Amino acid sequence: MSSDSRSTYEVGYGRPPVATRFHKGRSGNPSGRPKRAFKPLDPGIVLQTIDNEEIVVTDNGKRKRMTKAEINFRQLFAKATRSDLKAARLITNMAIKYFAPEDRDDDQVTEIIGQTEAAQRFAPKWPEQIAKLNDALRNRK
């Protein structure tokens, strides 16, 4: 176009200004779509989201919504009551750590095993065995 025709060029519908038109040889999107930001995988967050998921469970014939963490604790507690020593120790340690720590006296030692259970397990030597376990517990703190 000559300079004469540019001055007489009418801008309107379907006729954009010459300066704002697409230029030849230049892409309309030179930098392209930005790449998605990489999020580092945090196992703690993943575990927390999985534990906080709610699922529907039938408990005593009634449907209840519970989190997976609550179900896990209920199963652990059930194992502990069915004489699973590993589960019982874990429940006891968690109870010592999380149940009202401000009310607990640090000098007080919690009894892990009762006398009747000790008598059944250790037979005639149960007082010595209990003393040994309680000493180990006191030394651990």
Accessible surface in RSA format (square Angstrom, percent):
REM  Atomic radii and reference values for relative SASA: ProtOr
REM  Chains: A
REM  Algorithm: Lee & Richards
REM  Probe-radius: 1.40
REM  Slices: 20
REM RES _ NUM      All-atoms   Total-Side   Main-Chain    Non-polar    All polar
REM                ABS   REL    ABS   REL    ABS   REL    ABS   REL    ABS   REL
RES MET A   1   149.37  77.4  70.82  46.9  78.55 187.0  79.42  67.5  69.95  92.7
RES SER A   2    68.58  58.0  54.98  73.4  13.60  31.3  51.79 110.3  16.79  23.5
RES SER A   3    97.45  82.3  81.67 109.0  15.77  36.3  49.73 105.9  47.72  66.9
RES ASP A   4   107.96  75.6 102.78 102.3   5.17  12.2  32.00  75.3  75.95  75.7
RES SER A   5    45.06  38.1  37.94  50.6   7.12  16.4  41.81  89.0   3.25   4.6
RES ARG A   6   147.04  61.7 132.32  67.5  14.73  35.1  35.27  48.2 111.78  67.7
RES SER A   7    91.94  77.7  51.31  68.5  40.63  93.6  54.16 115.3  37.77  52.9
RES THR A   8   102.14  72.6  77.11  78.2  25.02  59.6  69.94  93.9  32.20  48.7
RES TYR A   9    35.87  16.7  13.32   7.6  22.55  58.7  18.29  13.7  17.58  21.7
RES GLU A  10   138.28  79.4 133.01 100.6   5.26  12.5  48.05  92.9  90.23  73.7
RES VAL A  11    92.50  60.9  62.55  56.6  29.95  72.2  62.65  54.4  29.85  80.9
RES GLY A  12    42.45  52.3   0.00   N/A  42.45  52.3  33.16  91.0   9.29  20.8
RES TYR A  13   228.27 106.6 195.03 111.0  33.24  86.5 154.00 115.7  74.27  91.6
RES GLY A  14    68.37  84.3   0.00   N/A  68.37  84.3  35.64  97.8  32.73  73.3
RES ARG A  15   119.21  50.1 117.92  60.1   1.29   3.1  41.80  57.1  77.41  46.9
RES PRO A  16    63.35  46.2  58.54  53.4   4.81  17.5  63.14  52.1   0.21   1.3
RES PRO A  17    57.85  42.2  56.79  51.8   1.05   3.8  57.85  47.8   0.00   0.0
RES VAL A  18    57.44  37.8  48.70  44.1   8.74  21.1  48.70  42.3   8.74  23.7
RES ALA A  19    86.34  79.4  59.71  92.1  26.63  60.6  69.88  98.4  16.46  43.6
RES THR A  20   101.66  72.3  68.90  69.8  32.76  78.1  71.29  95.8  30.37  45.9
RES ARG A  21    87.69  36.8  78.46  40.0   9.23  22.0  39.67  54.2  48.03  29.1
RES PHE A  22   186.83  93.5 161.50 100.0  25.33  65.9 165.13 100.1  21.70  62.1
RES HIS A  23    99.21  54.2  86.87  60.4  12.34  31.6  52.39  54.0  46.83  54.5
RES LYS A  24   207.81 101.4 174.66 107.2  33.15  78.9 124.95 112.5  82.86  88.3
RES GLY A  25    93.40 115.2   0.00   N/A  93.40 115.2  45.90 126.0  47.50 106.4
RES ARG A  26   165.37  69.4 144.10  73.5  21.26  50.6  48.33  66.1 117.03  70.9
RES SER A  27    73.07  61.7  49.61  66.2  23.46  54.1  44.12  94.0  28.95  40.6
RES GLY A  28    65.04  80.2   0.00   N/A  65.04  80.2  23.76  65.2  41.28  92.4
RES ASN A  29    91.20  62.9  80.36  77.7  10.84  26.1  29.69  71.5  61.51  59.5
RES PRO A  30   113.91  83.0  78.88  71.9  35.04 127.4  82.82  68.4  31.09 193.3
RES SER A  31   107.96  91.2  71.72  95.7  36.24  83.5  56.16 119.6  51.80  72.6
RES GLY A  32    30.68  37.8   0.00   N/A  30.68  37.8  23.93  65.7   6.75  15.1
RES ARG A  33   218.10  91.6 192.19  98.0  25.91  61.7  68.49  93.6 149.60  90.7
RES PRO A  34   114.87  83.7  94.20  85.9  20.67  75.1 104.20  86.0  10.67  66.3
RES LYS A  35   195.76  95.5 165.93 101.8  29.82  71.0 119.79 107.8  75.97  80.9
RES ARG A  36   230.72  96.9 198.73 101.3  31.99  76.2  84.22 115.1 146.50  88.8
RES ALA A  37    85.51  78.6  64.25  99.2  21.26  48.4  74.09 104.3  11.42  30.3
RES PHE A  38   177.86  89.0 148.66  92.1  29.20  76.0 154.37  93.6  23.49  67.2
RES LYS A  39   175.27  85.5 159.30  97.7  15.97  38.0 102.22  92.0  73.04  77.8
RES PRO A  40   108.36  79.0  93.74  85.5  14.62  53.1  94.85  78.3  13.51  84.0
RES LEU A  41   145.61  81.1 117.80  84.3  27.81  69.9 121.20  85.1  24.41  65.7
RES ASP A  42    66.98  46.9  61.73  61.4   5.26  12.4  21.10  49.7  45.89  45.8
RES PRO A  43    99.30  72.4  92.49  84.3   6.81  24.7  96.50  79.7   2.80  17.4
RES GLY A  44    44.58  55.0   0.00   N/A  44.58  55.0  36.54 100.3   8.04  18.0
RES ILE A  45   103.60  59.0 103.38  77.0   0.23   0.5 103.38  74.4   0.22   0.6
RES VAL A  46    61.22  40.3  60.11  54.4   1.11   2.7  61.22  53.2   0.00   0.0
RES LEU A  47   111.34  62.0 109.90  78.6   1.43   3.6 111.11  78.0   0.23   0.6
RES GLN A  48   112.13  62.7 106.45  77.8   5.69  13.5  30.16  64.2  81.97  62.2
RES THR A  49    76.85  54.7  69.94  70.9   6.91  16.5  63.53  85.3  13.32  20.1
RES ILE A  50    77.05  43.8  77.03  57.4   0.01   0.0  77.03  55.5   0.01   0.0
RES ASP A  51    47.56  33.3  47.56  47.3   0.00   0.0   5.61  13.2  41.96  41.8
RES ASN A  52    89.68  61.8  75.30  72.8  14.38  34.6  23.76  57.2  65.92  63.7
RES GLU A  53    81.24  46.6  74.23  56.2   7.02  16.7  34.55  66.8  46.69  38.1
RES GLU A  54    92.23  52.9  66.27  50.1  25.96  61.8  16.84  32.6  75.39  61.6
RES ILE A  55    73.72  41.9  68.30  50.9   5.42  13.1  73.72  53.1   0.00   0.0
RES VAL A  56    68.76  45.2  41.68  37.7  27.07  65.2  41.68  36.2  27.07  73.4
RES VAL A  57    43.57  28.7  38.87  35.2   4.70  11.3  43.57  37.9   0.00   0.0
RES THR A  58    93.42  66.4  67.48  68.4  25.94  61.8  43.64  58.6  49.78  75.3
RES ASP A  59    39.85  27.9  36.72  36.5   3.13   7.4   6.09  14.3  33.76  33.7
RES ASN A  60   143.44  98.9 104.11 100.6  39.32  94.7  38.20  91.9 105.23 101.7
RES GLY A  61    70.70  87.2   0.00   N/A  70.70  87.2  32.85  90.1  37.85  84.8
RES LYS A  62   146.66  71.5 142.60  87.5   4.06   9.7  89.59  80.6  57.07  60.8
RES ARG A  63   182.58  76.7 152.72  77.8  29.86  71.1  56.85  77.7 125.73  76.2
RES LYS A  64    86.13  42.0  80.02  49.1   6.11  14.5  52.53  47.3  33.60  35.8
RES ARG A  65   162.02  68.0 135.09  68.9  26.93  64.1  57.66  78.8 104.36  63.2
RES MET A  66     9.90   5.1   7.99   5.3   1.91   4.6   8.95   7.6   0.95   1.3
RES THR A  67    38.36  27.3  38.02  38.5   0.34   0.8  30.52  41.0   7.83  11.8
RES LYS A  68    70.99  34.6  66.73  40.9   4.26  10.1  34.39  31.0  36.60  39.0
RES ALA A  69    25.39  23.3  23.85  36.8   1.54   3.5  25.38  35.7   0.01   0.0
RES GLU A  70    68.74  39.5  64.08  48.5   4.66  11.1  28.82  55.8  39.92  32.6
RES ILE A  71    31.27  17.8  31.17  23.2   0.10   0.2  31.27  22.5   0.00   0.0
RES ASN A  72    94.78  65.4  92.67  89.6   2.11   5.1  13.71  33.0  81.07  78.4
RES PHE A  73   107.37  53.7 105.67  65.5   1.69   4.4 106.24  64.4   1.12   3.2
RES ARG A  74   118.41  49.7 110.37  56.3   8.04  19.1  45.21  61.8  73.20  44.4
RES GLN A  75   107.12  59.9 103.98  76.0   3.14   7.5  34.72  73.9  72.41  54.9
RES LEU A  76    33.17  18.5  30.79  22.0   2.37   6.0  32.61  22.9   0.56   1.5
RES PHE A  77   114.94  57.5 114.94  71.2   0.00   0.0 114.94  69.7   0.00   0.0
RES ALA A  78    36.89  33.9  32.19  49.7   4.70  10.7  36.50  51.4   0.40   1.0
RES LYS A  79   103.77  50.6 103.03  63.2   0.74   1.8  47.69  42.9  56.08  59.7
RES ALA A  80    19.20  17.7   7.04  10.9  12.16  27.7   7.33  10.3  11.86  31.4
RES THR A  81    97.87  69.6  62.67  63.5  35.21  83.9  59.22  79.5  38.65  58.4
RES ARG A  82   168.54  70.8 142.17  72.5  26.37  62.8  72.95  99.7  95.59  57.9
RES SER A  83   100.98  85.3  71.21  95.0  29.76  68.6  44.71  95.2  56.27  78.8
RES ASP A  84    54.72  38.3  47.91  47.7   6.81  16.1  20.27  47.7  34.46  34.4
RES LEU A  85    70.22  39.1  66.59  47.6   3.63   9.1  66.59  46.8   3.63   9.8
RES LYS A  86   171.30  83.6 164.71 101.1   6.59  15.7 109.30  98.4  62.00  66.0
RES ALA A  87     4.46   4.1   1.82   2.8   2.64   6.0   4.29   6.0   0.18   0.5
RES ALA A  88    30.69  28.2  28.57  44.1   2.12   4.8  30.26  42.6   0.43   1.1
RES ARG A  89   122.49  51.4 121.11  61.7   1.38   3.3  42.91  58.6  79.58  48.2
RES LEU A  90    87.62  48.8  85.44  61.1   2.18   5.5  87.15  61.2   0.47   1.3
RES ILE A  91    31.47  17.9  30.63  22.8   0.84   2.0  30.63  22.1   0.84   2.3
RES THR A  92    31.88  22.7  28.55  28.9   3.33   7.9  13.74  18.5  18.14  27.4
RES ASN A  93    60.73  41.9  55.56  53.7   5.17  12.4  22.99  55.3  37.74  36.5
RES MET A  94    46.89  24.3  45.09  29.8   1.80   4.3  26.48  22.5  20.41  27.0
RES ALA A  95    29.34  27.0  24.21  37.4   5.13  11.7  26.41  37.2   2.93   7.8
RES ILE A  96    28.08  16.0  23.34  17.4   4.74  11.4  28.02  20.2   0.07   0.2
RES LYS A  97   132.99  64.9 120.39  73.9  12.61  30.0  75.01  67.5  57.98  61.8
RES TYR A  98   140.05  65.4 120.17  68.4  19.88  51.7  90.25  67.8  49.80  61.4
RES PHE A  99   149.59  74.8 139.68  86.5   9.91  25.8 142.24  86.2   7.36  21.1
RES ALA A 100    47.50  43.7  34.28  52.9  13.22  30.1  38.97  54.9   8.53  22.6
RES PRO A 101    69.56  50.7  57.66  52.6  11.90  43.2  57.98  47.9  11.58  72.0
RES GLU A 102   142.11  81.6 103.77  78.5  38.33  91.3  68.41 132.3  73.70  60.2
RES ASP A 103   117.48  82.3  82.84  82.4  34.64  81.9  32.93  77.5  84.55  84.3
RES ARG A 104    81.45  34.2  60.72  31.0  20.73  49.4  33.28  45.5  48.17  29.2
RES ASP A 105    82.73  57.9  76.48  76.1   6.25  14.8  29.37  69.1  53.36  53.2
RES ASP A 106   109.25  76.5  94.80  94.4  14.44  34.2  35.06  82.5  74.19  74.0
RES ASP A 107   126.14  88.4 101.88 101.4  24.26  57.4  32.84  77.3  93.29  93.0
RES GLN A 108   113.17  63.3 102.28  74.8  10.89  25.9  33.28  70.8  79.89  60.6
RES VAL A 109    39.79  26.2  15.03  13.6  24.76  59.7  15.03  13.1  24.76  67.2
RES THR A 110    52.34  37.2  47.75  48.4   4.59  10.9  38.81  52.1  13.53  20.4
RES GLU A 111   114.11  65.5  89.98  68.1  24.13  57.5  35.31  68.3  78.80  64.3
RES ILE A 112    79.95  45.5  50.66  37.7  29.29  70.6  51.78  37.3  28.18  76.5
RES ILE A 113    16.49   9.4  12.99   9.7   3.49   8.4  14.12  10.2   2.36   6.4
RES GLY A 114    28.78  35.5   0.00   N/A  28.78  35.5  21.39  58.7   7.38  16.5
RES GLN A 115   120.25  67.2 114.02  83.3   6.22  14.8  26.56  56.5  93.69  71.1
RES THR A 116   110.17  78.4 105.06 106.5   5.11  12.2  81.16 109.0  29.02  43.9
RES GLU A 117    71.01  40.8  69.32  52.4   1.69   4.0  25.95  50.2  45.05  36.8
RES ALA A 118     0.00   0.0   0.00   0.0   0.00   0.0   0.00   0.0   0.00   0.0
RES ALA A 119    42.64  39.2  33.63  51.9   9.01  20.5  33.90  47.7   8.75  23.2
RES GLN A 120   151.38  84.7 116.35  85.0  35.04  83.4  45.53  96.9 105.85  80.3
RES ARG A 121    96.34  40.4  62.97  32.1  33.36  79.4  46.84  64.0  49.50  30.0
RES PHE A 122    58.70  29.4  44.73  27.7  13.98  36.4  50.48  30.6   8.23  23.6
RES ALA A 123    54.63  50.2  43.74  67.5  10.88  24.8  52.77  74.3   1.86   4.9
RES PRO A 124   119.76  87.3  88.61  80.8  31.15 113.2 100.65  83.1  19.12 118.8
RES LYS A 125   133.39  65.1 133.08  81.7   0.31   0.7  76.61  69.0  56.78  60.5
RES TRP A 126    69.95  28.1  69.95  33.9   0.00   0.0  50.08  26.7  19.87  32.2
RES PRO A 127    66.34  48.3  58.03  52.9   8.31  30.2  60.91  50.3   5.43  33.7
RES GLU A 128   109.39  62.8 101.57  76.8   7.83  18.6  65.41 126.5  43.99  35.9
RES GLN A 129    54.04  30.2  54.03  39.5   0.01   0.0   1.05   2.2  52.99  40.2
RES ILE A 130    26.63  15.2  26.63  19.8   0.00   0.0  26.63  19.2   0.00   0.0
RES ALA A 131    51.84  47.7  45.40  70.1   6.44  14.6  51.55  72.6   0.29   0.8
RES LYS A 132   132.24  64.5 126.61  77.7   5.63  13.4  87.04  78.3  45.19  48.1
RES LEU A 133    83.98  46.8  79.26  56.7   4.71  11.9  79.81  56.1   4.17  11.2
RES ASN A 134    37.42  25.8  37.42  36.2   0.00   0.0   2.80   6.7  34.62  33.5
RES ASP A 135    74.79  52.4  73.73  73.4   1.06   2.5  20.45  48.1  54.35  54.2
RES ALA A 136    60.42  55.5  47.92  74.0  12.49  28.4  54.32  76.5   6.09  16.1
RES LEU A 137    12.11   6.7   8.05   5.8   4.06  10.2  11.64   8.2   0.47   1.3
RES ARG A 138   131.19  55.1 115.26  58.8  15.93  37.9  47.56  65.0  83.63  50.7
RES ASN A 139   126.60  87.3  94.46  91.3  32.14  77.4  31.74  76.4  94.86  91.7
RES ARG A 140   154.95  65.1 120.38  61.4  34.57  82.3  72.47  99.0  82.48  50.0
RES LYS A 141   119.68  58.4  57.84  35.5  61.84 147.2  69.60  62.6  50.08  53.3
END  Absolute sums over single chains surface
CHAIN  1 A    12880.9      10567.9       2313.0       7400.3       5480.6
END  Absolute sums over all chains
TOTAL         12880.9      10567.9       2313.0       7400.3       5480.6
